[in-house]
Amino acid sequence: MKTSEFDRRFDHGEDISDALDLSQAVRPGLQAKRVNVDFPAWMVESLDKQAAHLGVSRQSLIKMWLSERLEKTA
């Protein structure tokens, strides 16, 4: 597909996903990076209770809370 055809389809709101190779796509800044954090036992227990209450994993809860906090302070 020529660039002009791609642009026309995109500009008209047509589906262009068939023209894209998403196998190598990356989302900058969203690559996972492992970190280790030590928490006191009482904090882990509290996190686990909150995570169970919300039906998510401890890791998901921590990421969600950290994300919310970082957005507030940005």
Backbone bond lengths (Angstrom), bond angles and torsions (degrees), N, CA, C in turn:
res aa  C-N    CA-C-N  psi(-1)  N-CA   C-N-CA  omega(-1)  CA-C   N-CA-C  phi
1 M - - - 1.444 - - 1.526 108.26 -
2 K 1.301 115.05 134.86 1.455 120.65 178.38 1.528 109.70 -76.04
3 T 1.315 114.78 156.33 1.456 121.23 179.96 1.523 111.66 -57.61
4 S 1.321 116.71 -40.67 1.470 120.18 -178.04 1.535 110.23 -63.48
5 E 1.324 117.42 -39.37 1.468 121.07 178.16 1.524 110.63 -67.29
6 F 1.327 116.33 -42.01 1.465 121.06 177.24 1.527 110.14 -59.39
7 D 1.325 116.25 -49.41 1.467 121.35 179.72 1.529 111.44 -60.11
8 R 1.336 116.87 -42.78 1.459 120.19 -179.55 1.525 110.24 -62.13
9 R 1.330 116.63 -46.79 1.470 120.15 -179.57 1.528 110.61 -62.20
10 F 1.337 116.50 -42.50 1.460 120.34 179.48 1.531 110.63 -63.55
11 D 1.327 116.16 -46.90 1.460 120.74 -178.17 1.526 112.62 -62.39
12 H 1.326 116.72 -28.83 1.461 121.06 179.14 1.527 112.88 -91.73
13 G 1.319 116.73 8.31 1.467 120.68 176.42 1.513 114.32 74.11
14 E 1.313 117.17 17.78 1.459 120.62 179.66 1.533 109.84 -78.88
15 D 1.313 116.09 158.85 1.462 121.96 178.23 1.525 109.23 -71.37
16 I 1.334 115.98 120.86 1.464 120.69 179.70 1.522 111.82 -112.16
17 S 1.323 116.74 6.41 1.461 120.08 -175.36 1.522 112.69 -60.61
18 D 1.322 117.64 -29.43 1.468 120.05 179.42 1.524 111.84 -67.86
19 A 1.331 118.05 -17.85 1.458 122.35 -178.15 1.534 112.16 -95.02
20 L 1.322 116.84 -0.14 1.462 120.67 -176.70 1.517 110.99 -108.67
21 D 1.332 116.46 143.03 1.461 122.51 172.76 1.524 106.89 -101.61
22 L 1.329 116.79 98.21 1.455 121.57 -175.43 1.530 112.98 -88.81
23 S 1.334 117.00 2.10 1.466 119.59 -177.69 1.526 112.14 -66.27
24 Q 1.306 117.98 -24.82 1.462 121.81 -179.44 1.534 112.22 -109.37
25 A 1.319 117.04 8.76 1.462 120.74 -176.37 1.529 110.93 -70.43
26 V 1.313 115.88 141.80 1.465 122.26 175.79 1.519 108.28 -133.93
27 R 1.307 115.06 154.90 1.457 120.73 176.19 1.521 107.28 -111.36
28 P 1.329 118.11 103.19 1.470 121.31 -175.66 1.521 111.91 -54.23
29 G 1.308 114.85 137.01 1.448 120.93 178.19 1.513 113.85 83.56
30 L 1.328 118.90 -4.61 1.456 120.95 -178.75 1.531 112.81 -111.05
31 Q 1.331 116.53 8.58 1.448 118.50 176.11 1.525 108.21 -67.19
32 A 1.321 115.24 139.68 1.462 119.91 -179.04 1.524 110.13 -74.39
33 K 1.306 115.60 141.08 1.456 122.03 175.17 1.517 106.86 -135.46
34 R 1.311 115.90 122.60 1.457 121.28 -176.61 1.526 110.50 -77.37
35 V 1.334 115.08 133.45 1.464 121.92 173.82 1.524 108.19 -131.60
36 N 1.294 115.73 150.73 1.461 120.88 177.13 1.519 108.56 -112.21
37 V 1.305 115.70 130.72 1.463 121.71 179.55 1.518 107.66 -131.50
38 D 1.306 115.81 131.04 1.464 120.53 176.64 1.523 109.34 -95.24
39 F 1.344 115.81 129.05 1.455 122.75 177.86 1.517 108.84 -118.33
40 P 1.328 117.86 149.61 1.459 119.45 172.36 1.534 109.79 -65.54
41 A 1.323 116.15 152.98 1.467 121.63 -176.17 1.521 111.74 -55.44
42 W 1.332 117.73 -41.14 1.468 120.13 -177.90 1.530 110.70 -61.91
43 M 1.341 116.08 -34.53 1.455 120.02 -178.80 1.529 110.61 -71.08
44 V 1.321 116.99 -40.48 1.459 120.99 178.14 1.528 109.81 -63.05
45 E 1.322 116.53 -41.65 1.466 120.31 178.67 1.526 110.83 -62.88
46 S 1.314 116.40 -41.77 1.462 120.64 178.51 1.533 110.83 -66.11
47 L 1.316 116.86 -42.40 1.466 120.87 177.09 1.525 110.85 -60.69
48 D 1.331 116.21 -42.80 1.466 120.21 -179.82 1.524 111.61 -64.06
49 K 1.319 117.43 -38.84 1.469 120.92 177.85 1.526 110.41 -64.15
50 Q 1.326 116.31 -46.18 1.460 120.23 179.93 1.528 111.16 -64.39
51 A 1.331 116.08 -41.37 1.464 120.39 179.97 1.523 110.30 -63.52
52 A 1.332 117.06 -43.46 1.465 120.85 179.10 1.525 110.40 -63.60
53 H 1.327 116.28 -40.58 1.467 121.11 179.27 1.530 111.05 -60.45
54 L 1.338 116.53 -38.34 1.464 121.46 -178.92 1.529 112.54 -89.12
55 G 1.327 116.67 -9.71 1.457 120.20 179.50 1.516 113.89 74.03
56 V 1.321 116.09 32.65 1.467 121.13 178.51 1.521 108.96 -127.45
57 S 1.317 116.33 170.23 1.463 119.96 177.26 1.526 110.31 -78.98
58 R 1.314 115.48 162.26 1.467 120.32 176.96 1.527 109.63 -58.59
59 Q 1.312 116.69 -44.06 1.463 120.83 -179.14 1.524 111.06 -60.89
60 S 1.330 116.95 -43.58 1.464 120.02 179.08 1.512 111.50 -63.19
61 L 1.317 116.56 -40.51 1.463 120.66 178.94 1.521 110.99 -62.29
62 I 1.323 116.68 -46.40 1.463 120.71 -179.66 1.523 110.07 -62.05
63 K 1.331 117.66 -45.14 1.463 120.41 179.99 1.530 111.00 -63.62
64 M 1.320 116.41 -40.64 1.461 120.35 179.99 1.531 110.30 -63.62
65 W 1.334 116.90 -48.11 1.456 120.30 -179.18 1.524 112.20 -64.71
66 L 1.332 116.65 -41.72 1.462 119.10 178.58 1.527 111.06 -64.45
67 S 1.318 116.62 -40.81 1.459 120.72 178.66 1.521 110.91 -61.55
68 E 1.323 116.21 -45.10 1.475 119.83 178.99 1.522 110.90 -60.40
69 R 1.314 116.08 -43.58 1.466 120.54 -178.31 1.539 111.24 -65.75
70 L 1.330 115.74 -43.06 1.459 119.66 -179.66 1.520 111.63 -65.47
71 E 1.341 117.42 -36.20 1.459 120.25 177.38 1.523 111.42 -65.89
72 K 1.349 116.15 -37.09 1.463 119.97 178.79 1.520 112.01 -65.22
73 T 1.323 116.01 -39.19 1.467 119.61 -175.11 1.526 113.48 -87.17
74 A 1.319 116.73 -6.85 1.482 119.43 -178.76 1.507 111.74 -76.00
